[in-house]
Amino acid sequence: MKTQNEIGRMVILGLLFLGSATMNANAQTQRFKQDRFVISFWVDPPLAKNADGRYKEIADANFTVVLGGFGAGTPDKVKQQIALCEKYGLKAVVARAGLTPDQLPESPAVWGYMIRDEPNSKDFPDLRNTVDEIRAARPGRLSYINLFPNYANEQQLGTKTYDEHVKRFVDEVDVDVLSMDHYPIFKPDADGRKGYCENLDVMRKYSLEKAIPFWNFFNVMPFGPHTDPTEAQIKWQIYTSIAYGAKGILYFCYWTPGGGEFPKGGAIITAEGLLTRHYEQAKRINCAVKNMGPTLMNLTSASVIRIAPEDDPATALADSPIKSIDKGDYLVGVFTHSDGRRAALLNNYSIAYTAWATVAFDADPLQVREVSRTSGEEVPVLDDSPAMEGLQISLDAGEGRLFLLPPKQ
């Protein structure tokens, strides 16, 4: 039999073990966890005398997160930015503004801090140190780093291939969110959409491997070789990202940046503070995405299917929730829902024409639901042309629609 002293020592050791286990568990839970779909942008507005109105415009356009660093770059400006985000129900990833990790601001509105844009692989060790320091000083906050696109050269990346660059980044820096910027060309003689999808595929790959969300920047303004995107081209970039499983879409840019690279202006708001046509476009598109956001946050990408006009849809869609669809130009994102159901995002790949598709799902039509872009609710799938045979689904150019189906039998 054990003596009273031995029992006492065992109790103490047990308590120490439990304490250590609790501390380890707490350490594991102190990582950043994204709780809403991100709709954000590059270049926050300047904090001038009408700052309150500017942040109301951001909220009214259905953005959910503000990335700081331009309009708010000093500790006082960051404090003002946080207060405005709190007022308008926005989350913020703010500039560090020269502060040490233990001085960084905290607030329910603060998701985290801007760390670096487009690093070279040689920067990864220092970035890991920064991430670790911030994680220790501000547990639960995000250290935000954005990566180059896949058309960056070897000197920019510091690696032989783009895949190697992203793999090393997630392995060596141990981030909580994967992010990149890619701006496809939309010209009759230069269509950059395939490269955009290839970039998203790399993000999807390492997002799934590391069980972290990915976000990406897309283009909304003219600069360099880039034309000024139409609303259909903006929709295409957004819904394509969502089809690949993105949990965040980021406009480049919100406020038109200064400098000689952007002489045409043309972001969502001009450098002089005037709303461009892109403001109302973003407001409309963001409203739909924001409404679908809670459902999107519960989805995990299972596959992405490209159906080009020359493809046989039935062959491409084998083992997907969509059994058949007319020949056409589509992208299909297939997902699993956290409750066990399946989901399919049907995207019109065309940026010039509306799609009217006869669609058959692999489930009883009465069991299929669409996530409403106007309310976010799950609603019955309505036939857009009931006089025609079969279920007709219409999609504006570049648009996507999200459907939920029961588990596969």
HELIX and SHEET records of a PDB file:
HELIX    1   1 GLN A    4  THR A   29  1                                  26    
HELIX    2   2 ALA A   51  ASP A   60  1                                  10    
HELIX    3   3 PRO A   75  LYS A   87  1                                  13    
HELIX    4   4 PRO A  101  GLN A  103  5                                   3    
HELIX    5   5 SER A  121  ASP A  123  5                                   3    
HELIX    6   6 PHE A  124  ALA A  137  1                                  14    
HELIX    7   7 GLU A  154  LEU A  157  1                                   4    
HELIX    8   8 TYR A  162  VAL A  173  1                                  12    
HELIX    9   9 ARG A  193  LYS A  210  1                                  18    
HELIX   10  10 GLU A  231  ALA A  243  1                                  13    
HELIX   11  11 ARG A  277  LEU A  296  1                                  20    
HELIX   12  12 PRO A  313  ALA A  316  1                                   4    
HELIX   13  13 PRO A  365  GLN A  367  5                                   3    
SHEET    1   A 4 VAL A  38  PHE A  41  0                                        
SHEET    2   A 4 GLY A 248  PHE A 252  1                                        
SHEET    3   A 4 PHE A 214  ASN A 219  1                                        
SHEET    4   A 4 LEU A 178  ASP A 181  1                                        
SHEET    1   B 4 VAL A  65  LEU A  67  0                                        
SHEET    2   B 4 LYS A  91  ALA A  95  1                                        
SHEET    3   B 4 VAL A 110  ASP A 117  1                                        
SHEET    4   B 4 LEU A 142  ASN A 146  1                                        
SHEET    1   C 2 PHE A 186  LYS A 187  0                                        
SHEET    2   C 2 ALA A 190  ASP A 191 -1                                        
SHEET    1   D 6 LEU A 299  ILE A 307  0                                        
SHEET    2   D 6 TYR A 330  HIS A 337 -1                                        
SHEET    3   D 6 ARG A 342  ASN A 348 -1                                        
SHEET    4   D 6 GLY A 400  LEU A 405 -1                                        
SHEET    5   D 6 ARG A 369  VAL A 371 -1                                        
SHEET    6   D 6 GLU A 378  PRO A 380 -1                                        
SHEET    1   E 3 ILE A 322  ILE A 325  0                                        
SHEET    2   E 3 ALA A 355  PHE A 361 -1                                        
SHEET    3   E 3 LEU A 391  LEU A 395 -1                                        
END                                                                             
